[in-house]
Amino acid sequence: MRAWLARKAASEARVKFIVTPIEHQCFWGVSKQVDGSVVTQVSGHFMVKNRTASALQLMAARLIAPRIKGEVLPGLLTMQAVGSRMHGTAWVSGHSIPAQAALPVAATILIRGAPAQKFGMMNATIEITDADANKERVRLKIRCINTGRARPSFVVVLNAVRAMLIIQACSSECIPRYWTTL
């Protein structure tokens, strides 16, 4: 029993930070580029808890699963500033997570290529690395933002209607003709 407790304590001491996904703010999508290639975007919002006694600078996010063959394009990992809603990176803005604190983090991963799955919820594993090369993985379900060409999703139609109502309320002019084709 003591050996098991010692192994458990040693295992927990190795965990420098904990990543918790905010799953309703995690999504993926594929878009065709001007050059004909396709780029997959995986974006997520997380709460990250720093378990150390020093500030934590998060540096990179990487998609572990599903495997997507292709070039990994420059992505972005930002942290919210303490006492503000402003996000920034560790290397440009100097944002970090204070000792024993938790802050919101946003990650965007871009890969030139497409996953085998074309739509729907997808199981994913994302690895986040800090400035000391500590890595933590988080498993999550991410929803697809691609709507397909056949019929726009309810959310797309709702957002278009909201935009039209705002324009109508803010302007005395009629809604432009091309907006009525949505």
C-alpha positions as CSV (number, residue, x, y, z in Angstrom):
1,M,0.0,0.0,0.0
2,R,2.8,2.4,0.8
3,A,4.6,1.7,-2.5
4,W,1.3,2.4,-4.4
5,L,0.9,5.7,-2.5
6,A,4.5,6.6,-3.2
7,R,4.0,5.9,-6.9
8,K,0.8,7.9,-7.0
9,A,2.4,10.9,-5.3
10,A,5.4,10.7,-7.6
11,S,3.1,10.5,-10.6
12,E,1.1,13.5,-9.5
13,A,4.2,15.5,-8.8
14,R,5.3,15.1,-12.5
15,V,2.1,16.8,-13.7
16,K,3.0,20.5,-13.9
17,F,-0.3,21.7,-15.3
18,I,-3.8,20.4,-16.0
19,V,-5.7,21.2,-19.2
20,T,-9.5,21.0,-19.1
21,P,-11.3,21.6,-22.4
22,I,-14.4,23.8,-22.7
23,E,-16.0,21.4,-25.2
24,H,-18.7,23.7,-26.5
25,Q,-15.9,26.0,-27.7
26,C,-13.8,23.4,-29.5
27,F,-14.3,22.8,-33.2
28,W,-12.7,21.7,-36.4
29,G,-13.2,22.5,-40.1
30,V,-11.7,22.1,-43.5
31,S,-11.4,24.9,-46.0
32,K,-10.2,25.0,-49.6
33,Q,-7.4,27.5,-50.3
34,V,-6.8,29.6,-53.4
35,D,-4.0,27.3,-54.5
36,G,-6.4,24.3,-54.5
37,S,-5.0,22.7,-51.3
38,V,-7.1,22.1,-48.2
39,V,-6.3,23.3,-44.7
40,T,-7.7,21.7,-41.6
41,Q,-8.2,24.0,-38.6
42,V,-8.6,22.6,-35.1
43,S,-9.4,25.2,-32.5
44,G,-10.1,24.9,-28.8
45,H,-10.6,26.8,-25.6
46,F,-9.3,25.4,-22.3
47,M,-8.9,26.2,-18.7
48,V,-5.3,25.5,-17.6
49,K,-4.4,25.1,-14.0
50,N,-0.8,25.7,-13.0
51,R,0.3,23.3,-10.3
52,T,3.8,24.6,-9.8
53,A,5.2,27.3,-7.5
54,S,6.4,29.4,-10.5
55,A,4.7,31.1,-13.5
56,L,3.8,28.9,-16.4
57,Q,4.4,30.0,-20.0
58,L,2.6,27.8,-22.5
59,M,4.4,27.7,-25.9
60,A,2.8,25.4,-28.4
61,A,-0.2,23.1,-29.1
62,R,0.0,20.1,-31.3
63,L,-2.7,17.7,-32.7
64,I,-1.8,14.1,-31.7
65,A,-5.0,12.4,-32.9
66,P,-6.5,12.1,-35.4
67,R,-3.4,11.9,-37.5
68,I,-3.7,14.2,-40.5
69,K,-1.0,13.9,-43.1
70,G,0.4,17.2,-44.3
71,E,2.4,20.2,-43.5
72,V,1.8,21.7,-40.0
73,L,1.3,25.4,-40.5
74,P,2.0,28.1,-37.9
75,G,-0.7,28.0,-35.2
76,L,-1.4,30.1,-32.2
77,L,-1.6,29.5,-28.5
78,T,-2.8,32.4,-26.3
79,M,-3.4,32.9,-22.6
80,Q,-5.6,35.4,-21.0
81,A,-3.8,38.1,-19.0
82,V,-4.3,38.2,-15.3
83,G,-7.0,40.7,-14.4
84,S,-8.0,41.4,-18.0
85,R,-9.9,39.8,-20.9
86,M,-7.0,40.4,-23.3
87,H,-5.3,37.3,-24.7
88,G,-1.6,37.1,-25.8
89,T,1.2,34.7,-26.3
90,A,4.0,33.9,-23.8
91,W,6.8,35.0,-26.2
92,V,5.3,38.3,-27.5
93,S,3.0,39.6,-24.8
94,G,4.7,37.9,-21.9
95,H,1.5,36.4,-20.7
96,S,1.8,33.5,-18.2
97,I,-0.3,31.6,-15.7
98,P,0.7,32.5,-12.1
99,A,1.6,29.9,-9.6
100,Q,-1.4,27.8,-8.4
101,A,-3.8,29.7,-10.7
102,A,-6.0,28.8,-13.6
103,L,-6.6,30.9,-16.7
104,P,-8.4,30.5,-20.0
105,V,-6.2,29.4,-23.0
106,A,-7.1,29.3,-26.7
107,A,-5.3,27.2,-29.3
108,T,-5.5,27.1,-33.1
109,I,-3.8,24.3,-35.0
110,L,-3.5,24.4,-38.8
111,I,-2.5,21.5,-41.0
112,R,-2.4,21.5,-44.8
113,G,-4.3,18.3,-45.4
114,A,-7.7,16.8,-44.6
115,P,-8.7,14.2,-42.0
116,A,-10.4,10.9,-43.1
117,Q,-13.6,12.1,-41.3
118,K,-15.5,14.6,-43.3
119,F,-18.1,15.9,-40.8
120,G,-19.6,15.4,-37.4
121,M,-18.1,15.1,-33.9
122,M,-14.5,14.0,-33.9
123,N,-12.4,12.6,-31.0
124,A,-9.2,14.4,-30.7
125,T,-6.1,14.5,-28.6
126,I,-4.2,17.8,-28.2
127,E,-0.8,18.1,-26.6
128,I,0.2,21.4,-25.0
129,T,3.9,22.2,-24.2
130,D,5.2,24.8,-21.8
131,A,8.5,26.7,-21.8
132,D,10.2,24.0,-19.7
133,A,9.3,21.3,-22.3
134,N,6.7,19.8,-20.0
135,K,3.8,18.3,-22.0
136,E,0.3,17.5,-21.1
137,R,-2.3,15.9,-23.3
138,V,-6.1,16.4,-23.3
139,R,-8.7,14.2,-25.0
140,L,-11.8,15.9,-26.2
141,K,-14.7,15.8,-28.7
142,I,-14.7,18.6,-31.2
143,R,-17.6,19.5,-33.5
144,C,-17.3,20.2,-37.2
145,I,-18.1,23.7,-38.3
146,N,-18.3,22.7,-42.0
147,T,-22.0,22.9,-43.1
148,G,-21.7,21.3,-46.5
149,R,-23.1,22.7,-49.7
150,A,-26.5,21.1,-49.8
151,R,-28.2,22.9,-46.9
152,P,-26.8,25.5,-44.5
153,S,-27.0,24.5,-40.8
154,F,-29.5,26.1,-38.4
155,V,-26.7,28.1,-36.8
156,V,-25.6,29.6,-40.1
157,V,-29.2,30.6,-41.0
158,L,-29.8,32.0,-37.5
159,N,-26.6,34.1,-37.7
160,A,-27.6,35.4,-41.1
161,V,-31.1,36.4,-39.8
162,R,-29.5,38.1,-36.8
163,A,-27.1,40.1,-39.1
164,M,-30.1,41.2,-41.2
165,L,-32.1,42.3,-38.2
166,I,-29.1,44.3,-36.9
167,I,-28.5,46.0,-40.2
168,Q,-32.2,46.7,-40.6
169,A,-32.4,48.2,-37.1
170,C,-29.2,50.3,-37.6
171,S,-29.9,51.5,-41.1
172,S,-32.9,53.1,-42.8
173,E,-31.9,51.5,-46.1
174,C,-33.3,48.2,-47.2
175,I,-31.4,45.0,-46.9
176,P,-29.1,44.5,-49.9
177,R,-30.5,42.2,-52.6
178,Y,-27.6,39.7,-52.2
179,W,-28.4,39.1,-48.5
180,T,-31.8,37.8,-49.4
181,T,-30.3,34.8,-51.2
182,L,-29.0,33.1,-48.1
